Amino acid sequence: MNVARRMSLVAAAAMLAVLVACGETVDEMVMNPTTKDELIGKLLSDPPAKEDIMKRLTSDDESKRWLAETLLGDTSIKATAVEKLVADRASSATMIDKLVADPVLRAQLVTHLTADAAFRTELQDALKKPLPKPTPTPAP
């Protein structure tokens, strides 16, 4: 166990000892907005505790979904997520498939591609070429 983790455990134990001495249960502290904010602040100011919180939030699929939905509500986080997804070439085919599968998004893509002269020329050149041969699916 590294020193920082030991120190955070000692600090947490000391905080717990103080809280027990106060006679207030953890449930009571969490229900009290003042003590809850203080507890959260202390935990988030301690890097090992913050890491433990993140591990718990990302340990199961339900928590991951909740965390993703919460984060994607923030437009700056959503923009960062889109940038990361676009940069990941392995997932680009999946993203394109999802975009063209939705009729509204597909129409927006076509409108966007045909509205710009450079895109329109590139699209017209691509349409002049023969269709690519489908890749054979491997036999099971």
Beta strands, then each sheet from edge to edge (+ up, - down):
end
